[in-house]
């Protein structure tokens, strides 16, 4: 369980860092800088060009992260089965990853739609004005929410990954394994239930000894 897998962890962490950092920089940097262009008809094309250049790098980063995550899941499968709490956090991480993938994919579809729109006048990349075509404005409003959802989800993945790293410490592993073993014991309360049964048995034995001595 303590074996290191540097290549898998590097793919996992570097891919996730690029996914998170790229989405946050794009929302703040690319989209924000495009609003400073004086010609309102050039704001959308310039930002779209920037996102299009980033897309292949982002796809490679996501692929590296997924490959590393899958490899780590395989190598850490004994802990998932044996250590209490690891399976639950793995499920949380999987749900966050699927959500981030779905939002990223849909955001790219919206981005391609905006790219094909040409050069409509806009106040910002996600802010239409009264001259913006209705379909473009609808895509912009959706993008306004999704551009922050991606860094939020990938940032949550980083936090969960850090927590799961803490679960790999020897003390956490030992407590988790004992907790899982205790939870499998009969009595409904795991090790606590077993301890409670022991105390009840001890009390019963004491009462029997007291009754015999009083005779």
Helices and strands as residue ranges (DSSP letters): H 6-25, I 26-30, H 31-34, H 43-75, H 77-82, H 86-116, H 134-166, H 170-183, H 190-214
